Amino acid sequence: MASEAPFADGSSFCLKRSGLERWGQPAASLEGMDLTPASDLLGQILERTRLRGQLYCRTVARAPWGLRFAPTASAALHLVLAGSCHLTQGRDTVALGPGDVVLLPRGDGHAMADSPRSPKLRVEEWLATRGEGASSYVLGGAGVESRVLCGFFAFDEPGAHPVLRLLPERVHLRGASEDARALLPTVSLLEREYERGERGASVIVSRLLDILLVQVLRAWADAQPPGGAGWLGALGDRTLASALGWMHAEPGRSWTVSELARRSGTSRATLARRFASEVGVAPHEYLTRLRMQEAAHALREGQDGLAAIAGRVGYESEFAFNRAFRREMGVPPGEYRRKAREG
């Protein structure tokens, strides 16, 4: 097979035997296999980023009221259980009604209030004043009542993984939509488990938050027009999902666009065009990002040296790997490992 030109960062972009071959299986063993379904690929990727529901609170608020959330390394999810409120993010203010769900995947600073003009309390101060063991906390004055559910999610590398980087700064599901209503059973389980406060409740609540986040991402992607959901929308496209699946199955393999196209049942030109249009980046750029995430995981969790990790993610030289890692992650791999271990 003819080889293609190498990446500018020094990693080869020609098809060579690697990947599963490292574990004693021939690379060709993937031929003919059914790829991971798109929904499972999403779950796999979120698990790889070590997604964890971190904090959950349900707040009863009466006008005037307001909460301010500082920028954080966590993604934020807000669901209006009853009533209405306004969410302010940067210069944008969005009115939220009953059943509305908002995900802020990059942890941007924001505020929620009955009115944009209402005074706002830092959420840390609000949570510090709550009563021990209370499942709902009344905030504000004596006006119109709203009920809001807030959840926060920790990622190892907030905003770095394509599932977050290629999302918009705000994902919004309207409560009147069928997609938002489909979340109600999970929300009901969340509320029930939180109110009971029985043994193991914190673990169950955390997992239910994880489920709720995946449901929100899936529902939002399904509601977007063609080309409007980016990476998530591509998972619903059989051809693009196949190409993504192959890259995620063997990120260290030096995939060519031609080989990905062949395995996905389309032409090289068609795959390159559709991938860039739907996912938002070219296949080789996506593969580079994926490789750096795999390398970051190995640096955090493993003991292998830099040369071994470089080879595992498709780089023939440690120098080229160091340069690519620093460009993508902001720090050299050695420094990244040191900081990760220092906590």
C-alpha positions in Angstrom: 0.0 0.0 0.0 1.4 3.4 -0.9 2.2 5.5 2.1 1.1 9.1 2.6 3.1 12.1 3.8 4.0 12.3 7.5 2.3 14.7 9.8 4.0 18.0 10.2 4.6 17.2 13.9 6.8 14.2 13.0 4.3 11.3 13.5 3.9 9.1 10.5 0.7 9.1 8.6 1.2 5.9 6.6 -0.5 2.6 7.3 1.8 0.3 9.3 1.1 -2.7 11.5 0.7 -1.7 15.1 -2.2 -1.3 17.5 -3.5 -4.7 18.6 -0.3 -6.3 17.4 1.3 -4.8 20.5 -0.8 -7.1 22.6 0.0 -10.3 20.6 -2.9 -10.0 18.2 -2.5 -9.2 14.5 -3.6 -5.8 13.4 -5.7 -7.5 10.7 -7.8 -9.1 13.4 -10.0 -6.0 13.4 -11.0 -6.6 9.8 -14.7 -7.5 9.4 -15.5 -6.8 13.1 -18.6 -4.8 14.0 -17.4 -1.5 15.4 -18.5 -0.1 18.7 -22.0 1.4 18.3 -22.0 5.2 18.4 -23.8 5.3 21.8 -21.2 3.0 23.3 -18.4 4.9 21.7 -19.7 8.0 23.5 -19.8 6.1 26.8 -16.3 4.8 26.2 -14.9 8.2 25.6 -16.6 9.8 28.6 -15.3 6.9 30.8 -11.8 7.5 29.3 -11.9 11.1 30.5 -12.9 9.7 33.9 -16.2 11.5 34.0 -17.6 11.6 37.5 -20.7 13.2 38.9 -19.2 15.4 41.6 -21.8 17.5 43.3 -25.6 17.6 43.3 -28.0 19.9 45.0 -31.6 20.7 44.6 -32.6 24.3 45.5 -36.0 25.9 46.2 -35.7 29.6 45.5 -38.2 32.4 45.9 -37.9 35.8 44.2 -35.7 37.7 44.5 -32.9 35.3 44.3 -29.6 34.6 42.5 -26.6 32.3 42.6 -23.2 33.0 41.1 -20.9 30.2 39.9 -17.2 30.9 39.5 -15.2 29.4 36.6 -14.3 25.8 37.5 -12.6 22.8 36.2 -15.9 20.9 36.2 -18.8 20.8 33.7 -22.0 22.2 35.0 -25.6 20.9 34.4 -28.7 22.8 35.5 -32.3 21.6 35.2 -35.4 23.7 36.0 -37.8 21.4 37.9 -40.5 24.1 38.3 -40.9 27.8 37.7 -38.5 29.9 35.7 -35.2 31.7 35.9 -32.5 33.4 33.9 -29.0 32.0 33.2 -26.3 34.6 32.5 -23.1 33.4 30.9 -20.7 36.1 29.8 -22.7 38.7 28.0 -25.5 36.3 27.2 -28.7 35.9 29.3 -31.0 33.0 28.5 -34.6 32.6 29.9 -35.2 29.1 31.3 -38.6 27.6 31.8 -40.0 24.4 33.4 -38.1 21.4 32.3 -35.3 23.3 30.6 -31.8 21.7 30.8 -28.5 23.6 30.3 -25.1 22.0 30.1 -22.0 24.2 30.3 -19.3 21.7 29.3 -16.2 24.0 29.8 -17.0 25.1 33.4 -17.5 28.8 32.4 -18.4 31.2 35.1 -22.2 31.9 35.1 -25.1 33.0 37.3 -28.7 31.9 37.8 -31.4 34.2 39.1 -35.1 35.0 38.9 -34.1 38.2 37.2 -30.8 39.3 35.7 -31.0 42.3 38.0 -31.4 40.4 41.3 -28.4 40.2 43.7 -26.5 37.0 43.5 -24.9 35.0 46.2 -21.8 32.9 45.6 -22.9 29.2 45.5 -20.2 28.3 48.0 -21.7 30.7 50.5 -25.2 29.3 49.8 -24.2 25.7 50.3 -22.3 26.5 53.5 -25.5 27.9 55.0 -27.6 24.8 54.3 -29.0 22.7 57.1 -27.4 19.4 57.8 -29.2 16.5 56.1 -31.7 18.8 54.3 -32.6 17.8 50.8 -33.9 21.2 49.7 -32.7 24.6 50.7 -34.9 27.7 50.4 -33.1 30.6 48.9 -34.2 34.2 48.4 -37.3 36.1 49.5 -41.0 35.5 49.5 -41.9 35.9 45.8 -42.6 33.4 43.0 -41.0 30.0 43.6 -38.7 28.0 41.4 -37.0 24.7 41.9 -33.6 24.0 40.3 -31.4 20.9 40.2 -27.6 21.6 39.9 -25.0 19.0 39.1 -21.3 19.2 38.5 -19.0 16.8 36.7 -15.2 16.4 37.1 -13.0 15.4 34.2 -9.3 14.7 34.2 -8.7 17.1 31.4 -11.6 19.6 31.3 -12.2 20.9 27.8 -9.3 19.0 26.3 -11.0 15.9 25.0 -12.9 16.2 21.7 -16.2 15.4 23.3 -15.9 18.7 25.3 -13.8 20.8 23.0 -16.1 20.4 20.0 -19.3 21.1 22.0 -20.7 24.6 22.0 -20.1 26.7 25.2 -23.8 26.0 26.1 -26.0 23.0 25.4 -29.7 23.9 25.9 -32.7 21.6 25.8 -36.1 23.2 26.0 -38.5 21.7 28.5 -41.3 21.5 26.0 -39.3 19.1 23.8 -39.7 15.4 23.8 -36.0 15.0 24.4 -36.1 16.9 27.6 -39.1 15.1 28.9 -37.3 11.8 28.3 -34.9 12.8 31.1 -37.6 12.9 33.7 -37.3 9.3 34.9 -33.6 9.8 35.7 -34.3 13.1 37.4 -37.1 11.4 39.4 -34.6 8.7 40.6 -32.1 11.4 41.4 -34.5 13.3 43.6 -35.8 10.2 45.3 -32.3 8.8 46.1 -31.1 12.2 47.3 -34.1 12.7 49.6 -33.8 9.3 51.2 -30.1 9.7 52.0 -29.7 6.0 52.7 -26.5 4.0 52.7 -24.6 4.2 49.4 -26.8 7.1 48.3 -23.8 9.3 47.3 -22.5 6.6 44.9 -25.9 6.1 43.4 -26.5 9.9 43.0 -23.1 10.2 41.3 -23.8 7.4 38.8 -27.3 8.8 38.1 -25.7 12.2 37.3 -23.3 10.4 34.9 -26.3 8.8 33.2 -28.2 12.2 33.1 -25.2 13.8 31.4 -25.0 11.1 28.7 -28.7 11.4 28.1 -28.5 15.2 27.7 -25.6 14.9 25.2 -27.5 12.3 23.2 -30.7 14.2 23.2 -29.1 17.5 22.2 -27.2 15.8 19.3 -30.5 14.1 18.1 -32.2 17.5 18.1 -29.6 19.3 15.9 -30.0 19.8 12.1 -27.5 18.0 9.9 -24.0 19.4 10.6 -25.2 21.2 13.7 -24.1 18.8 16.4 -20.4 18.5 15.5 -18.6 15.5 17.0 -21.7 14.1 18.7 -23.7 14.4 15.5 -21.0 12.5 13.6 -21.6 9.5 15.9 -25.1 9.2 14.4 -23.6 9.1 10.9 -22.8 5.5 10.0 -19.8 6.4 7.8 -18.3 8.9 10.2 -19.0 6.8 13.3 -17.1 3.9 11.6 -14.1 6.1 10.9 -14.1 7.4 14.5 -14.6 3.9 15.8 -11.4 2.7 14.0 -9.4 5.5 15.3 -10.5 5.0 18.8 -10.0 1.2 18.6 -6.3 1.8 17.5 -5.2 5.4 18.1 -1.5 4.4 17.8 -2.0 3.0 14.3 -0.9 5.4 11.6 -4.2 5.7 9.8 -4.5 7.2 6.4 -7.6 8.9 5.3 -7.7 6.4 2.4 -7.6 3.4 4.7 -10.3 4.9 7.0 -12.4 5.6 4.0 -12.0 2.0 2.7 -13.1 0.6 6.0 -16.0 3.0 6.3 -17.3 2.2 2.8 -16.7 5.6 1.1 -14.1 7.5 -0.9 -11.2 9.3 0.5 -12.4 12.7 -0.7 -15.9 12.2 0.6 -14.7 11.1 4.1 -12.2 14.0 4.3 -14.9 16.5 3.3 -17.7 15.1 5.6 -15.4 14.5 8.5 -14.1 18.1 8.5 -17.7 19.5 8.0 -19.4 17.4 10.8 -16.6 16.9 13.3 -15.1 20.3 12.9 -11.5 19.2 12.3 -9.7 17.1 9.7 -9.2 13.4 10.4 -5.4 13.7 11.1 -6.0 16.6 13.5 -8.6 14.5 15.4 -6.2 11.6 15.5 -3.5 13.8 16.9 -5.8 15.0 19.7 -6.9 11.5 20.4 -3.3 10.3 20.6 -2.4 13.1 23.1 -5.3 12.1 25.3 -4.2 8.5 25.2 -0.7 9.6 26.1 -2.0 11.8 28.9 -3.8 8.8 30.3 -0.7 6.7 30.2 1.3 9.5 31.9 -1.2 9.8 34.7 -1.9 6.1 35.3 1.1 4.1 34.1 4.8 3.7 34.7 6.1 3.5 31.1 8.9 5.8 30.0 8.3 8.6 27.4 9.8 6.6 24.6 7.5 3.7 25.1 4.4 6.0 25.3 5.5 7.8 22.2 5.7 4.6 20.3 2.4 3.4 21.6 0.6 6.5 20.3 2.2 6.5 16.8 5.4 8.5 17.2 8.7 7.1 15.9 10.8 9.6 18.0 10.5 10.9 21.5 11.4 14.3 20.3 8.4 14.5 17.9 6.1 13.2 20.6 7.4 15.8 23.1 6.8 18.6 20.6 3.3 17.4 19.7 2.3 16.8 23.3 3.4 20.2 24.4 1.6 21.9 21.5 -1.6 20.1 22.4 -1.5 20.0 26.2 0.4 23.2 27.0 3.3 21.5 28.9 5.9 18.8 28.1 4.9 15.2 28.9 7.5 15.0 31.8 6.1 18.0 33.5 2.5 16.9 32.9 3.3 13.5 34.6 4.9 15.3 37.5 2.0 17.7 38.1 -0.5 14.9 37.8 1.2 12.9 40.5 1.5 15.9 42.7 -2.3 16.1 42.6 
